[in-house]
């Protein structure tokens, strides 16, 4: 028997969440590195560049936190360790 909650939100697997976390971490690192490289070439200070980049990094960090919370909810035995 399927509840309406099951049809509204498809179930994701631990592997899918783990893969998303990995991809977001890679994206965050690449975004930071490429932005800093471009800023260096444009002779923009690292401080100014990071100030402009911070809102986007905060969004990525929030998404990562949410994914990690979902992963912890799916794997409570590993979260307790």
TIVO-2410 file (N, C-alpha, C; in nm, 3 decimals):
# residues 81
REC num residu      c1      c2      c3 atome chaine
REC   1      X   0.085  -0.119   0.000     N      A
REC   1      X   0.000   0.000   0.000    CA      A
REC   1      X   0.089   0.124   0.000     C      A
REC   2      X   0.062   0.217  -0.088     N      A
REC   2      X   0.144   0.336  -0.104    CA      A
REC   2      X   0.069   0.457  -0.050     C      A
REC   3      X   0.136   0.533   0.033     N      A
REC   3      X   0.073   0.653   0.087    CA      A
REC   3      X   0.093   0.768  -0.011     C      A
REC   4      X   0.020   0.877   0.008     N      A
REC   4      X   0.033   0.991  -0.081    CA      A
REC   4      X   0.170   1.057  -0.065     C      A
REC   5      X   0.232   1.043   0.051     N      A
REC   5      X   0.366   1.099   0.072    CA      A
REC   5      X   0.468   1.029  -0.016     C      A
REC   6      X   0.451   0.899  -0.037     N      A
REC   6      X   0.544   0.824  -0.119    CA      A
REC   6      X   0.538   0.867  -0.265     C      A
REC   7      X   0.423   0.899  -0.315     N      A
REC   7      X   0.410   0.940  -0.454    CA      A
REC   7      X   0.451   1.085  -0.474     C      A
REC   8      X   0.441   1.167  -0.372     N      A
REC   8      X   0.477   1.308  -0.383    CA      A
REC   8      X   0.628   1.326  -0.387     C      A
REC   9      X   0.702   1.248  -0.310     N      A
REC   9      X   0.847   1.261  -0.305    CA      A
REC   9      X   0.910   1.125  -0.333     C      A
REC  10      X   0.969   1.109  -0.449     N      A
REC  10      X   1.031   0.980  -0.480    CA      A
REC  10      X   1.146   0.950  -0.384     C      A
REC  11      X   1.162   0.825  -0.351     N      A
REC  11      X   1.267   0.784  -0.260    CA      A
REC  11      X   1.403   0.788  -0.330     C      A
REC  12      X   1.500   0.844  -0.262     N      A
REC  12      X   1.636   0.844  -0.315    CA      A
REC  12      X   1.719   0.744  -0.236     C      A
REC  13      X   1.820   0.693  -0.301     N      A
REC  13      X   1.903   0.594  -0.235    CA      A
REC  13      X   2.023   0.659  -0.168     C      A
REC  14      X   2.084   0.585  -0.079     N      A
REC  14      X   2.204   0.633  -0.010    CA      A
REC  14      X   2.313   0.664  -0.114     C      A
REC  15      X   2.323   0.579  -0.214     N      A
REC  15      X   2.425   0.599  -0.318    CA      A
REC  15      X   2.400   0.729  -0.396     C      A
REC  16      X   2.274   0.758  -0.426     N      A
REC  16      X   2.242   0.883  -0.498    CA      A
REC  16      X   2.278   1.005  -0.414     C      A
REC  17      X   2.246   1.001  -0.288     N      A
REC  17      X   2.278   1.115  -0.201    CA      A
REC  17      X   2.429   1.131  -0.187     C      A
REC  18      X   2.499   1.019  -0.169     N      A
REC  18      X   2.645   1.023  -0.158    CA      A
REC  18      X   2.707   1.081  -0.285     C      A
REC  19      X   2.655   1.041  -0.400     N      A
REC  19      X   2.704   1.093  -0.527    CA      A
REC  19      X   2.678   1.243  -0.539     C      A
REC  20      X   2.560   1.287  -0.499     N      A
REC  20      X   2.529   1.430  -0.502    CA      A
REC  20      X   2.622   1.510  -0.412     C      A
REC  21      X   2.648   1.458  -0.293     N      A
REC  21      X   2.739   1.526  -0.200    CA      A
REC  21      X   2.877   1.540  -0.264     C      A
REC  22      X   2.926   1.433  -0.323     N      A
REC  22      X   3.057   1.436  -0.388    CA      A
REC  22      X   3.059   1.539  -0.500     C      A
REC  23      X   2.955   1.540  -0.582     N      A
REC  23      X   2.948   1.634  -0.694    CA      A
REC  23      X   2.942   1.780  -0.646     C      A
REC  24      X   2.863   1.805  -0.542     N      A
REC  24      X   2.857   1.941  -0.487    CA      A
REC  24      X   2.991   1.985  -0.429     C      A
REC  25      X   3.061   1.894  -0.362     N      A
REC  25      X   3.192   1.927  -0.307    CA      A
REC  25      X   3.292   1.960  -0.418     C      A
REC  26      X   3.289   1.880  -0.525     N      A
REC  26      X   3.377   1.906  -0.639    CA      A
REC  26      X   3.341   2.039  -0.705     C      A
REC  27      X   3.211   2.064  -0.720     N      A
REC  27      X   3.165   2.189  -0.782    CA      A
REC  27      X   3.210   2.310  -0.700     C      A
REC  28      X   3.196   2.300  -0.568     N      A
REC  28      X   3.234   2.410  -0.479    CA      A
REC  28      X   3.383   2.441  -0.493     C      A
REC  29      X   3.464   2.335  -0.493     N      A
REC  29      X   3.609   2.353  -0.505    CA      A
REC  29      X   3.646   2.412  -0.641     C      A
REC  30      X   3.584   2.358  -0.747     N      A
REC  30      X   3.613   2.408  -0.882    CA      A
REC  30      X   3.569   2.553  -0.897     C      A
REC  31      X   3.451   2.586  -0.847     N      A
REC  31      X   3.401   2.724  -0.855    CA      A
REC  31      X   3.497   2.820  -0.784     C      A
REC  32      X   3.539   2.782  -0.665     N      A
REC  32      X   3.631   2.867  -0.589    CA      A
REC  32      X   3.763   2.884  -0.663     C      A
REC  33      X   3.822   2.773  -0.707     N      A
REC  33      X   3.952   2.779  -0.774    CA      A
REC  33      X   3.946   2.858  -0.904     C      A
REC  34      X   3.846   2.830  -0.986     N      A
REC  34      X   3.836   2.899  -1.115    CA      A
REC  34      X   3.806   3.048  -1.097     C      A
REC  35      X   3.723   3.081  -0.999     N      A
REC  35      X   3.691   3.222  -0.974    CA      A
REC  35      X   3.814   3.297  -0.924     C      A
REC  36      X   3.888   3.234  -0.833     N      A
REC  36      X   4.009   3.298  -0.782    CA      A
REC  36      X   4.115   3.313  -0.891     C      A
REC  37      X   4.127   3.212  -0.977     N      A
REC  37      X   4.221   3.222  -1.089    CA      A
REC  37      X   4.184   3.337  -1.182     C      A
REC  38      X   4.055   3.347  -1.215     N      A
REC  38      X   4.010   3.454  -1.303    CA      A
REC  38      X   4.030   3.591  -1.238     C      A
REC  39      X   4.005   3.599  -1.109     N      A
REC  39      X   4.022   3.725  -1.038    CA      A
REC  39      X   4.169   3.766  -1.035     C      A
REC  40      X   4.257   3.667  -1.018     N      A
REC  40      X   4.400   3.695  -1.016    CA      A
REC  40      X   4.445   3.752  -1.150     C      A
REC  41      X   4.394   3.692  -1.259     N      A
REC  41      X   4.428   3.742  -1.393    CA      A
REC  41      X   4.373   3.882  -1.416     C      A
REC  42      X   4.257   3.910  -1.356     N      A
REC  42      X   4.195   4.042  -1.370    CA      A
REC  42      X   4.247   4.141  -1.266     C      A
REC  43      X   4.338   4.093  -1.182     N      A
REC  43      X   4.400   4.175  -1.077    CA      A
REC  43      X   4.297   4.230  -0.977     C      A
REC  44      X   4.204   4.141  -0.940     N      A
REC  44      X   4.104   4.172  -0.838    CA      A
REC  44      X   4.151   4.103  -0.710     C      A
REC  45      X   4.137   4.170  -0.597     N      A
REC  45      X   4.187   4.113  -0.472    CA      A
REC  45      X   4.110   3.987  -0.433     C      A
REC  46      X   4.180   3.899  -0.363     N      A
REC  46      X   4.118   3.774  -0.316    CA      A
REC  46      X   4.003   3.806  -0.220     C      A
REC  47      X   4.024   3.906  -0.135     N      A
REC  47      X   3.922   3.945  -0.038    CA      A
REC  47      X   3.794   3.991  -0.108     C      A
REC  48      X   3.809   4.074  -0.209     N      A
REC  48      X   3.693   4.124  -0.284    CA      A
REC  48      X   3.624   4.010  -0.361     C      A
REC  49      X   3.704   3.924  -0.419     N      A
REC  49      X   3.650   3.810  -0.494    CA      A
REC  49      X   3.571   3.718  -0.402     C      A
REC  50      X   3.628   3.685  -0.287     N      A
REC  50      X   3.561   3.595  -0.193    CA      A
REC  50      X   3.433   3.658  -0.139     C      A
REC  51      X   3.432   3.789  -0.120     N      A
REC  51      X   3.311   3.857  -0.073    CA      A
REC  51      X   3.198   3.841  -0.175     C      A
REC  52      X   3.232   3.846  -0.303     N      A
REC  52      X   3.130   3.829  -0.406    CA      A
REC  52      X   3.092   3.684  -0.425     C      A
REC  53      X   3.184   3.595  -0.398     N      A
REC  53      X   3.160   3.452  -0.416    CA      A
REC  53      X   3.086   3.390  -0.297     C      A
REC  54      X   3.098   3.451  -0.182     N      A
REC  54      X   3.043   3.393  -0.058    CA      A
REC  54      X   2.893   3.359  -0.064     C      A
REC  55      X   2.807   3.442  -0.121     N      A
REC  55      X   2.665   3.404  -0.127    CA      A
REC  55      X   2.641   3.272  -0.202     C      A
REC  56      X   2.714   3.252  -0.311     N      A
REC  56      X   2.699   3.128  -0.388    CA      A
REC  56      X   2.754   3.010  -0.308     C      A
REC  57      X   2.867   3.030  -0.240     N      A
REC  57      X   2.923   2.924  -0.157    CA      A
REC  57      X   2.829   2.889  -0.042     C      A
REC  58      X   2.761   2.988   0.012     N      A
REC  58      X   2.666   2.963   0.120    CA      A
REC  58      X   2.550   2.876   0.071     C      A
REC  59      X   2.505   2.899  -0.051     N      A
REC  59      X   2.397   2.816  -0.108    CA      A
REC  59      X   2.444   2.672  -0.124     C      A
REC  60      X   2.566   2.655  -0.173     N      A
REC  60      X   2.621   2.521  -0.191    CA      A
REC  60      X   2.636   2.453  -0.055     C      A
REC  61      X   2.687   2.526   0.043     N      A
REC  61      X   2.704   2.470   0.178    CA      A
REC  61      X   2.569   2.430   0.239     C      A
REC  62      X   2.466   2.510   0.215     N      A
REC  62      X   2.332   2.478   0.266    CA      A
REC  62      X   2.279   2.350   0.200     C      A
REC  63      X   2.301   2.338   0.070     N      A
REC  63      X   2.258   2.217  -0.001    CA      A
REC  63      X   2.334   2.095   0.051     C      A
REC  64      X   2.464   2.112   0.074     N      A
REC  64      X   2.544   2.002   0.129    CA      A
REC  64      X   2.496   1.962   0.268     C      A
REC  65      X   2.463   2.060   0.350     N      A
REC  65      X   2.414   2.030   0.485    CA      A
REC  65      X   2.282   1.953   0.478     C      A
REC  66      X   2.195   1.993   0.387     N      A
REC  66      X   2.067   1.925   0.372    CA      A
REC  66      X   2.087   1.782   0.323     C      A
REC  67      X   2.176   1.764   0.226     N      A
REC  67      X   2.204   1.629   0.177    CA      A
REC  67      X   2.265   1.541   0.285     C      A
REC  68      X   2.356   1.599   0.362     N      A
REC  68      X   2.418   1.521   0.470    CA      A
REC  68      X   2.316   1.483   0.577     C      A
REC  69      X   2.219   1.571   0.601     N      A
REC  69      X   2.112   1.540   0.697    CA      A
REC  69      X   2.025   1.427   0.643     C      A
REC  70      X   1.995   1.431   0.514     N      A
REC  70      X   1.917   1.323   0.451    CA      A
REC  70      X   1.993   1.191   0.460     C      A
REC  71      X   2.123   1.197   0.434     N      A
REC  71      X   2.205   1.078   0.440    CA      A
REC  71      X   2.208   1.022   0.581     C      A
REC  72      X   2.221   1.109   0.679     N      A
REC  72      X   2.223   1.066   0.818    CA      A
REC  72      X   2.089   1.002   0.858     C      A
REC  73      X   1.980   1.055   0.804     N      A
REC  73      X   1.848   1.001   0.834    CA      A
REC  73      X   1.830   0.862   0.773     C      A
REC  74      X   1.894   0.840   0.660     N      A
REC  74      X   1.885   0.709   0.594    CA      A
REC  74      X   1.980   0.606   0.654     C      A
REC  75      X   2.086   0.656   0.716     N      A
REC  75      X   2.186   0.564   0.773    CA      A
REC  75      X   2.211   0.598   0.919     C      A
REC  76      X   2.111   0.581   1.006     N      A
REC  76      X   2.128   0.622   1.146    CA      A
REC  76      X   2.236   0.542   1.219     C      A
REC  77      X   2.263   0.419   1.178     N      A
REC  77      X   2.364   0.339   1.247    CA      A
REC  77      X   2.504   0.394   1.225     C      A
REC  78      X   2.532   0.454   1.108     N      A
REC  78      X   2.664   0.511   1.085    CA      A
REC  78      X   2.676   0.650   1.144     C      A
REC  79      X   2.565   0.720   1.160     N      A
REC  79      X   2.567   0.854   1.219    CA      A
REC  79      X   2.599   0.847   1.367     C      A
REC  80      X   2.568   0.735   1.432     N      A
REC  80      X   2.591   0.721   1.575    CA      A
REC  80      X   2.736   0.693   1.606     C      A
REC  81      X   2.812   0.649   1.508     N      A
REC  81      X   2.952   0.613   1.531    CA      A
REC  81      X   3.040   0.734   1.548     C      A
***
